[in-house]
Amino acid sequence: MYNFNSGPSILPAEVLQQAAEAIINFNNTGLSLLEIGHRTNWFGEVNTEARSLVKELMQLGDEHEVLFLHGGASTQFMQVPMNLLDDGETAAYCDSGIWGAKAIKEAKLFGNVNVVASSKDKKHSYIVKDFTVPADSKYLHYTTNNTVEGTEWHHIPETNVPLVADMSSDIFSRPFDFSRFGLIYAGAQKNMGAAGVNLIVVRKDVLGKVKRPIPSIMDYRNHIEAESLLNTPPVFAVYVALLTLRWIKKEGGLAEMEKRAKERADLFYNTLDSLPFYTPIVAREDRSLMNATFSIQQPELEKEFLDLCKENGMVGVKGHRSVGGLRVSMYNALPLSSVNEICQLMRHFAEKYS
Ligand SMILES: Cc1ncc(COP(=O)(O)O)c(C=O)c1O
């Protein structure tokens, strides 16, 4: 199969193999990973190694903490403002896609939201680059990669207020100066493993500043104190994250992930641009290296295109239900050869109907 799913999505074959083995016999313990307590040394080692690998890959020091928490990234839309934004205070948000818009909606439950940049006027098909963040904003929130629309920020916004980023769909796909962020969150189910766990990377100095009482399980400080074992973690998802992090490191780290992402995206977008039969949807300079969105000039051919993909073992090419069109997701584990296959199919299909 050629897996272009947008998430949950393709994982390295060796990660799937190791995860499958751990379900039957975890590290030769004679027990399944699913049968051992989360407070055993066995799982303790998984938790410690996964958290330290995140720091190593992100080149972060002691001022940042790494947590693996339940719930999808959607939980963070609420947990972030609950911990960082007091009633009456204002946070700056960028509205660059449907996930950012959902984050804005949740933040409004806790304080004021100042939308400092929005590309809603053109259906979120570009990234707003020129905007001002008032100095008294509690933080600036943005979505580094807009999974649905197919745009990606290729720079870190300049601001003196703490940066908060939803990196769900491009986490670990490129090196960044991660130390510039006050808080990063990402659902694991794209570049980092199985669904069911969130990665949170938080700089400790942004915490403890709101006056509201925070439910214990929602308070990042409690999770930090418990070293990410406050309650039963999603053990399987944390283990798959560990296997994926090990794979990223072994393959050459984030610089290598970025190199591969660029190769895949270059091949795909060059093909797309060479075929007027298809229409790219987003501004060229803001194209995502992870999710390429496009449409067919004759939309009535879309179903036939998708049927042909299916016949050829290609899955996940239909656009998100909220925007339609087509989307090819190219996460870390996707080989260049898969991109080559879909490019050939696109060429043949265009020739047939042009
Ligand atoms: C950028 C981004 N943020 C948030 C989410 C929501 O994640 P979840 O379904 O894990 O809550 C997604 C899901 O695809 C996403 O792509």
The ligand as a Gaussian input file, in Angstrom:
#p B3LYP/6-31G(d) Opt

LIG

0 1
 C       -2.662000      20.727000      13.425000
 C       -3.666000      19.904000      14.160000
 N       -4.062000      20.295000      15.380000
 C       -4.955000      19.588000      16.082000
 C       -5.515000      18.433000      15.589000
 C       -6.516000      17.684000      16.408000
 O       -5.953000      16.533000      16.890000
 P       -6.781000      15.473000      17.712000
 O       -7.745000      14.831000      16.771000
 O       -5.716000      14.535000      18.177000
 O       -7.461000      16.186000      18.817000
 C       -5.129000      17.973000      14.329000
 C       -5.687000      16.733000      13.768000
 O       -5.454000      16.345000      12.661000
 C       -4.179000      18.733000      13.603000
 O       -3.782000      18.349000      12.382000

